[in-house]
Amino acid sequence: MAVRPAPASPVNPPSRTGAIRFLSARETHPIRLEVLRPGFPPESAVFDGDSDPSTLHLGAFLEGQLVGVASLFQAPFPGDPPEPAFQLRGMATHPKYRGRGCGRLLVEACCSAALNRSIQTLWCNARESALGFYSKLGWEIIGDRFEIPTVGPHFQMLRRL
Ligand SMILES: CC(C)(COP(=O)(O)OP(=O)(O)OC[C@H]1O[C@@H](n2cnc3c(N)ncnc32)[C@H](O)[C@@H]1OP(=O)(O)O)[C@@H](O)C(=O)NCCC(=O)NCCS
């Protein structure tokens, strides 16, 4: 007897195809505030260096809506000797849109943007809860766990391009 193909699902699976665009600093603030600084005043979503011309802000869009953000700040990797690098900060996907590949797309776009500017090192202070995410994308832990007050435990992580 011929095996029949399974019937198509009546519900389309959510799209994993996001688009990445550069943003202004101001456009990143609502998602930063909601995801990374919940309960804090709006100014806590503004980071030092946000408006620096060398700082890059990227956004992930699904169905035309901004659902994730990430920013790159020029900051040498604090090694010996320090090397030119970008620090990834403000990495956040809106909770409703997680698991759909936007975080990965954002990090990949950050890698491309760094390489386009001849920067071959990215680093970040990763929340302990996000270690698995960064590890999956090829980042390595550098050094010991440390605490950022009001946010929690972190590890410094590095990605060489
Ligand atoms: C971490 C975060 C940015 C991931 O965003 P996302 O859009 O859900 O990520 P993606 O869907 O692109 O996930 C990429 C991969 O990482 C995995 N992943 C995502 N978050 C993870 C986590 N916290 N731990 C382990 N793995 C994780 C996904 O399952 C996916 O794996 P797959 O490709 O095998 O399916 C998002 O969960 C978030 O905003 N968290 C709260 C804020 C935060 O911790 N930001 C980082 C601060 S340092």
The ligand as an SDF file (V2000), in Angstrom:
LIG
                    3D

 48 50  0  0  0  0  0  0  0  0999 V2000
   19.3130   35.5840   24.3440 C   0  0  0  0  0  0  0  0  0  0  0  0
   18.3070   36.1210   23.2930 C   0  0  0  0  0  0  0  0  0  0  0  0
   18.8140   37.4240   22.7110 C   0  0  0  0  0  0  0  0  0  0  0  0
   18.1500   35.0660   22.1830 C   0  0  0  0  0  0  0  0  0  0  0  0
   17.3020   35.6100   21.1780 O   0  0  0  0  0  0  0  0  0  0  0  0
   16.4610   34.6940   20.1570 P   0  0  0  0  0  0  0  0  0  0  0  0
   15.9520   35.5840   19.0930 O   0  0  0  0  0  0  0  0  0  0  0  0
   15.4760   33.8950   20.9150 O   0  0  0  0  0  0  0  0  0  0  0  0
   17.6020   33.7270   19.6150 O   0  0  0  0  0  0  0  0  0  0  0  0
   17.5410   32.7120   18.3620 P   0  0  0  0  0  0  0  0  0  0  0  0
   16.1340   32.2900   18.1310 O   0  0  0  0  0  0  0  0  0  0  0  0
   18.2650   33.3100   17.2190 O   0  0  0  0  0  0  0  0  0  0  0  0
   18.3850   31.4980   18.9270 O   0  0  0  0  0  0  0  0  0  0  0  0
   19.5700   31.0220   18.3020 C   0  0  0  0  0  0  0  0  0  0  0  0
   19.8900   29.6780   18.9280 C   0  0  0  0  0  0  0  0  0  0  0  0
   20.2290   29.8630   20.3120 O   0  0  0  0  0  0  0  0  0  0  0  0
   19.3660   29.0860   21.1390 C   0  0  0  0  0  0  0  0  0  0  0  0
   19.0950   29.8970   22.3300 N   0  0  0  0  0  0  0  0  0  0  0  0
   18.4230   31.0700   22.3760 C   0  0  0  0  0  0  0  0  0  0  0  0
   18.4330   31.5450   23.6410 N   0  0  0  0  0  0  0  0  0  0  0  0
   19.0950   30.6400   24.3870 C   0  0  0  0  0  0  0  0  0  0  0  0
   19.4530   30.5730   25.7580 C   0  0  0  0  0  0  0  0  0  0  0  0
   19.1140   31.5460   26.6210 N   0  0  0  0  0  0  0  0  0  0  0  0
   20.1740   29.4890   26.1780 N   0  0  0  0  0  0  0  0  0  0  0  0
   20.5400   28.5130   25.3040 C   0  0  0  0  0  0  0  0  0  0  0  0
   20.2470   28.5390   23.9850 N   0  0  0  0  0  0  0  0  0  0  0  0
   19.5340   29.5870   23.5460 C   0  0  0  0  0  0  0  0  0  0  0  0
   18.1160   28.8550   20.3130 C   0  0  0  0  0  0  0  0  0  0  0  0
   17.4490   27.7080   20.7270 O   0  0  0  0  0  0  0  0  0  0  0  0
   18.6900   28.7340   18.9120 C   0  0  0  0  0  0  0  0  0  0  0  0
   19.2080   27.4280   18.7220 O   0  0  0  0  0  0  0  0  0  0  0  0
   18.9580   26.6690   17.3090 P   0  0  0  0  0  0  0  0  0  0  0  0
   19.5580   27.5550   16.2510 O   0  0  0  0  0  0  0  0  0  0  0  0
   19.6650   25.3800   17.5110 O   0  0  0  0  0  0  0  0  0  0  0  0
   17.4760   26.5680   17.1490 O   0  0  0  0  0  0  0  0  0  0  0  0
   16.8880   36.3220   23.9320 C   0  0  0  0  0  0  0  0  0  0  0  0
   16.5010   35.1360   24.5820 O   0  0  0  0  0  0  0  0  0  0  0  0
   16.8180   37.4640   24.9330 C   0  0  0  0  0  0  0  0  0  0  0  0
   16.5730   38.6120   24.5570 O   0  0  0  0  0  0  0  0  0  0  0  0
   17.0140   37.1360   26.2250 N   0  0  0  0  0  0  0  0  0  0  0  0
   16.9080   38.1320   27.2980 C   0  0  0  0  0  0  0  0  0  0  0  0
   17.9810   39.1860   27.2120 C   0  0  0  0  0  0  0  0  0  0  0  0
   19.3630   38.6000   27.2440 C   0  0  0  0  0  0  0  0  0  0  0  0
   19.7020   37.7170   28.0100 O   0  0  0  0  0  0  0  0  0  0  0  0
   20.2190   39.1740   26.3650 N   0  0  0  0  0  0  0  0  0  0  0  0
   21.6040   38.8460   26.3410 C   0  0  0  0  0  0  0  0  0  0  0  0
   22.2560   39.7480   27.3190 C   0  0  0  0  0  0  0  0  0  0  0  0
   23.9770   39.3960   27.4610 S   0  0  0  0  0  0  0  0  0  0  0  0
  1  2  1  0
  2  3  1  0
  2  4  1  0
  2 36  1  0
  4  5  1  0
  5  6  1  0
  6  7  2  0
  6  8  1  0
  6  9  1  0
  9 10  1  0
 10 11  2  0
 10 12  1  0
 10 13  1  0
 13 14  1  0
 14 15  1  0
 15 16  1  0
 15 30  1  0
 16 17  1  0
 17 18  1  0
 17 28  1  0
 18 19  1  0
 18 27  1  0
 19 20  2  0
 20 21  1  0
 21 22  1  0
 21 27  2  0
 22 23  1  0
 22 24  2  0
 24 25  1  0
 25 26  2  0
 26 27  1  0
 28 29  1  0
 28 30  1  0
 30 31  1  0
 31 32  1  0
 32 33  2  0
 32 34  1  0
 32 35  1  0
 36 37  1  0
 36 38  1  0
 38 39  2  0
 38 40  1  0
 40 41  1  0
 41 42  1  0
 42 43  1  0
 43 44  2  0
 43 45  1  0
 45 46  1  0
 46 47  1  0
 47 48  1  0
M  END
$$$$
